[in-house]
Amino acid sequence: DHFKGLPNFFGGLCCNTWGRALADLSFVETYGIGMRSVDERASNMAFPLDSAYMQIFPLASGSHRVLLTMPVSDITALLKDLPQESFELPHVSEVRTHAFRVPLPGPLLDKLSPSVETHHNVVRLACIGDSMTACGYPKYLQALFDRSELKVQVRNFGVAGATAQKFSDQPYWDERRYEEARQWRPHFVVSTLGTNDAKESNWDCEAFTKDYIELCFDFLERLSPRPVIFLVAPPPVYEDGSLDIQQCVVADELQRAVARVAEDAAGKINDPLEEQAKRARQQVPAEMLAHTRVIDAFSAFGGTALRRRGYVAEDGVHPNERGTRLLATLVLAETRREVALCLRRQADAASVVPDNP
């Protein structure tokens, strides 16, 4: 019960088929709270989940048993926050972490266990970055992919105020969301970092370039899959000095630095591979090559002429709702072809019959 201390991050309450099936076993009534793809009535939920699932089992004694299915790190954090006077809490050592042995729905398994090989015909797109991501476009981007009937799961790993530089007021490197994004093993990464690096107290072009390349490399060095990285060139700042962000830096040095990061990050992976292949007189397999792209949000939001003030909030830095939808549309336009090709490769791989079935 929320009034007894259960945090209200599960959004809303709805019954589903799986919950009713469990109810028929030995429980008085069962409610399922979870994700849009699992719950039949989840469209009416306040905030559909993408990383957890909960079953509530009201017992004849009047108490309630709660079954949570979510990443161990999230469960550990939750156990620390729940009041012991309202809940009989298990020790973290009692949390079951073995493979699922109950007939969970396929989409639920895929979303809750990104480390197992069940991700057939689904593309994972991770949105990392600052407040433009944390408070903005990923939810609209998911809706656009759904409308396009492309099987894409978009997840928001943004952190307001985050920077690419390691030595700044709020490095993205130090955030839990950064490691979560890497562990999720995305096929595509879209990053909006850079605007907060342009603060007068933070800006160091050399450090920004070096650290941003290293951050991209942390994603690119992983195979199966090796993600394609899209770096969003930050939109222009309409009010110089707003939030301590330097308008001239965003308009000039930052744009050139982001383009250099995209080129050098891919080269850090590809150059050694191509050198080895050249010595062996062979071709580098396409799946081993790293690919990076730049999404030009700077021009889309008015460029140096600042022609699109109506897409930016009063602070002159953040996109307003209209601008947020524009950014989502821009990301869709730049990623759609690559996503469709990735889905086609997955479908082709799934249709291959093994030699020794």
C-alpha positions in Angstrom: 0.0 0.0 0.0 1.4 3.4 -0.9 0.2 5.0 2.3 2.1 2.4 4.3 5.4 3.4 2.7 5.7 1.7 -0.6 7.3 4.2 -3.0 4.9 5.2 -5.8 7.3 4.4 -8.6 5.1 1.6 -10.0 2.7 4.1 -11.5 -0.7 2.5 -11.5 -2.6 -0.6 -10.8 -4.1 -3.0 -13.3 -5.0 -6.7 -13.5 -3.5 -8.9 -16.2 -4.0 -12.5 -17.4 -0.9 -13.8 -15.7 -2.0 -12.3 -12.4 -5.4 -13.8 -12.6 -3.8 -17.2 -13.4 -1.8 -17.0 -10.2 -4.8 -15.9 -8.3 -6.6 -19.2 -9.2 -3.9 -21.2 -7.5 -4.2 -20.3 -3.8 -4.5 -16.6 -3.4 -7.6 -14.5 -2.8 -6.8 -12.0 -5.5 -3.8 -11.0 -7.5 -2.8 -7.7 -9.0 -0.1 -7.1 -11.6 1.8 -3.8 -11.9 4.2 -3.6 -14.8 5.1 -2.7 -18.3 3.1 -1.6 -21.4 4.1 -4.7 -23.4 2.9 -7.1 -20.6 -0.2 -5.5 -19.1 -3.4 -5.6 -21.1 -4.7 -2.4 -19.5 -1.4 -0.6 -19.1 -2.3 2.1 -21.5 -4.2 3.7 -18.6 -1.3 3.6 -16.2 0.3 6.8 -15.0 3.9 5.7 -15.7 4.4 2.3 -17.4 7.6 0.7 -16.3 10.4 -0.6 -18.4 12.7 -2.1 -15.8 10.6 -3.8 -13.1 7.5 -6.0 -12.5 5.5 -6.4 -9.3 2.8 -8.9 -8.3 0.7 -8.2 -5.1 -0.8 -11.3 -3.4 -3.5 -10.4 -0.9 -3.7 -13.3 1.6 -6.6 -14.5 3.6 -4.8 -13.4 6.8 -5.2 -9.8 5.7 -1.5 -9.3 4.9 -0.1 -8.8 1.4 2.8 -10.7 -0.2 4.8 -8.6 -2.8 6.8 -10.3 -5.5 9.3 -8.1 -7.2 11.1 -8.9 -10.4 13.8 -6.3 -11.2 17.6 -5.9 -11.4 19.4 -6.9 -8.2 21.0 -3.5 -7.8 17.5 -1.8 -7.8 16.1 -4.3 -5.3 19.1 -3.7 -3.0 18.5 0.1 -3.1 14.7 -0.4 -2.6 15.3 -2.6 0.5 17.3 0.2 2.1 14.4 2.7 1.6 11.4 0.6 2.7 10.4 1.1 6.4 11.0 -2.1 8.4 8.0 -1.3 10.6 5.6 -1.7 7.6 7.4 -4.6 5.7 8.9 -7.9 6.6 12.0 -7.4 4.5 14.3 -10.2 3.3 18.1 -9.9 3.6 19.8 -9.2 0.2 21.3 -12.7 0.4 17.8 -14.2 0.2 17.1 -12.5 -3.1 16.8 -15.2 -5.8 19.1 -14.4 -8.7 18.8 -17.7 -10.6 17.3 -18.0 -14.1 13.5 -17.7 -14.3 11.7 -21.0 -13.8 8.2 -19.7 -14.1 6.3 -19.1 -17.4 7.0 -15.4 -17.6 5.8 -13.6 -20.7 8.4 -13.5 -23.4 8.6 -9.7 -23.6 8.9 -9.5 -19.9 11.9 -11.9 -19.9 13.6 -9.8 -22.6 13.2 -6.6 -20.7 14.2 -7.9 -17.2 17.1 -10.0 -18.4 19.1 -8.0 -20.9 22.2 -10.2 -20.2 20.6 -13.4 -21.6 20.3 -14.1 -25.3 16.6 -13.6 -25.7 16.7 -10.4 -27.6 15.5 -11.6 -30.9 14.1 -9.0 -33.3 14.2 -6.2 -30.8 16.6 -3.2 -31.0 17.8 -1.6 -27.8 18.4 2.2 -28.0 20.0 3.9 -25.0 19.6 7.6 -24.6 22.5 9.0 -22.4 23.3 12.6 -21.6 22.2 15.6 -19.6 18.7 17.2 -18.9 17.9 17.3 -22.6 17.7 13.5 -22.3 16.7 13.1 -18.6 13.6 15.3 -18.9 12.9 15.2 -22.5 12.8 13.4 -25.8 13.1 9.6 -25.2 9.4 9.1 -24.4 8.5 10.9 -27.7 11.1 8.9 -29.5 9.6 5.6 -28.3 6.2 6.7 -29.5 7.6 7.6 -32.9 9.2 4.2 -33.2 6.0 2.5 -32.1 4.1 4.5 -34.7 6.6 3.4 -37.3 6.0 -0.2 -36.3 9.7 -0.7 -35.6 10.5 -3.0 -32.7 12.7 -0.7 -30.7 13.0 -0.4 -26.9 14.1 3.2 -26.0 15.5 3.7 -22.5 16.3 6.9 -20.8 19.7 7.0 -19.0 20.0 10.8 -18.9 21.1 12.7 -15.8 20.3 16.4 -15.4 23.4 18.6 -15.3 25.8 15.8 -16.5 29.0 16.5 -18.3 31.4 14.4 -20.5 34.4 15.8 -18.6 35.7 13.7 -15.7 36.8 16.8 -13.7 33.8 19.0 -13.7 30.8 19.9 -11.5 28.8 16.7 -12.4 30.6 14.1 -14.4 28.4 11.6 -16.1 31.2 9.1 -15.4 30.2 9.1 -11.7 26.5 8.4 -12.3 24.9 5.0 -11.8 22.9 5.5 -15.0 26.2 5.4 -17.0 27.0 1.9 -15.9 23.4 0.8 -16.3 23.5 2.0 -19.9 26.6 0.0 -20.6 25.3 -3.2 -18.9 22.1 -2.9 -20.9 24.1 -3.8 -24.1 22.4 -1.4 -26.5 22.5 -1.7 -30.2 22.4 2.2 -30.5 23.5 5.0 -28.2 22.3 8.6 -28.6 24.2 11.1 -26.5 23.3 14.7 -25.8 26.4 15.5 -23.6 28.3 18.8 -24.1 26.0 21.7 -23.1 27.0 21.6 -19.4 30.7 21.2 -20.3 30.4 24.6 -21.9 29.9 26.3 -18.5 32.5 28.9 -17.8 33.6 27.0 -14.7 33.9 23.7 -16.7 35.0 24.3 -20.2 38.3 22.8 -21.3 38.2 21.8 -24.9 41.1 19.4 -24.8 39.8 17.6 -21.7 36.3 17.5 -23.1 37.5 15.9 -26.3 39.7 13.4 -24.6 37.1 12.4 -22.0 34.2 12.2 -24.5 36.2 10.0 -26.8 37.0 7.7 -23.8 33.3 7.6 -22.8 32.3 6.6 -26.4 35.1 4.0 -26.4 33.6 2.4 -23.3 30.5 1.6 -25.3 32.3 0.8 -28.6 34.7 -1.7 -27.2 31.9 -4.1 -26.5 31.0 -6.7 -29.1 27.7 -8.6 -29.4 26.5 -6.1 -30.2 28.9 -3.3 -31.0 26.7 -0.3 -30.7 26.4 2.5 -33.3 26.9 5.9 -31.4 25.0 9.0 -32.4 26.4 12.2 -30.8 23.9 15.1 -30.8 25.6 18.4 -31.5 24.1 20.5 -28.8 21.5 23.1 -29.7 22.4 26.8 -29.6 22.2 28.8 -26.4 19.7 31.7 -26.8 20.7 33.6 -23.6 24.4 34.0 -23.1 25.5 33.2 -19.6 22.2 31.4 -18.7 23.0 28.7 -16.2 26.7 29.8 -16.6 26.8 28.4 -20.1 28.9 30.3 -22.7 27.0 31.0 -25.9 30.1 31.4 -28.0 31.6 28.2 -26.9 28.5 26.2 -27.7 28.2 27.8 -31.1 31.9 27.3 -32.2 34.4 25.2 -30.2 31.8 22.7 -28.9 30.4 21.9 -32.3 33.9 21.2 -33.8 34.8 19.2 -30.7 31.8 16.9 -31.0 32.6 16.2 -34.7 36.2 15.4 -33.7 35.0 13.1 -30.9 32.8 11.1 -33.3 35.6 10.7 -35.8 38.4 9.8 -33.3 36.2 7.5 -31.1 35.5 5.3 -34.1 39.2 5.5 -35.2 40.4 4.3 -31.8 38.6 1.0 -32.6 39.0 0.8 -36.3 42.6 2.0 -37.0 44.3 -0.9 -35.2 41.9 -3.5 -36.8 42.5 -2.1 -40.2 46.3 -2.0 -39.7 46.3 -5.7 -38.6 44.0 -6.6 -41.6 46.3 -4.8 -44.0 49.4 -6.7 -42.8 47.4 -10.0 -43.1 46.0 -8.9 -46.5 42.5 -9.5 -45.2 39.3 -7.5 -44.8 38.0 -6.5 -41.3 34.6 -8.2 -40.7 31.9 -5.5 -40.9 30.5 -6.4 -37.5 33.8 -5.6 -35.8 34.0 -2.1 -37.1 32.9 0.8 -35.0 30.5 3.4 -36.4 29.7 6.9 -35.0 27.4 9.6 -36.4 26.7 13.3 -35.5 23.1 14.5 -35.3 23.1 18.2 -36.1 20.7 19.6 -33.5 22.6 22.9 -33.6 21.3 23.8 -37.1 17.9 22.3 -36.4 17.4 24.6 -33.5 18.3 27.8 -35.4 22.1 27.7 -35.6 24.2 30.8 -35.1 21.4 33.0 -36.5 19.1 31.8 -33.6 16.1 31.6 -35.8 14.0 29.2 -33.7 13.5 30.8 -30.4 10.0 29.3 -30.2 11.5 25.9 -29.7 13.5 26.9 -26.6 12.4 27.4 -23.0 12.6 30.7 -21.2 16.0 30.0 -19.8 17.4 30.0 -23.4 19.1 26.7 -22.9 16.6 23.8 -22.7 14.2 22.9 -25.4 10.5 23.5 -24.5 7.9 20.8 -25.3 7.8 21.8 -28.9 11.6 21.7 -29.1 11.7 18.3 -27.3 9.4 16.8 -29.9 11.6 18.3 -32.6 14.6 16.7 -31.1 12.8 13.3 -30.9 11.9 13.6 -34.6 15.4 14.6 -35.5 16.8 11.5 -33.7 14.3 9.3 -35.4 15.2 10.6 -38.8 18.9 10.0 -38.2 18.5 6.5 -36.6 15.6 5.0 -38.5 17.5 3.5 -41.4 20.2 2.0 -39.2 17.5 0.6 -36.9 15.7 -1.0 -39.8 18.9 -2.6 -41.1 19.7 -4.0 -37.6 16.2 -5.5 -37.3 16.6 -7.1 -40.8 19.9 -8.6 -39.8 18.4 -10.0 -36.6 15.5 -11.5 -38.7 18.0 -13.1 -41.2 20.1 -14.6 -38.4 17.0 -16.0 -36.7 15.9 -17.7 -40.0 19.2 -19.6 -40.4 19.0 -23.3 -39.6 22.1 -24.5 -37.7 24.1 -27.4 -39.3 23.7 -29.5 -36.1 20.4 -28.6 -34.6 
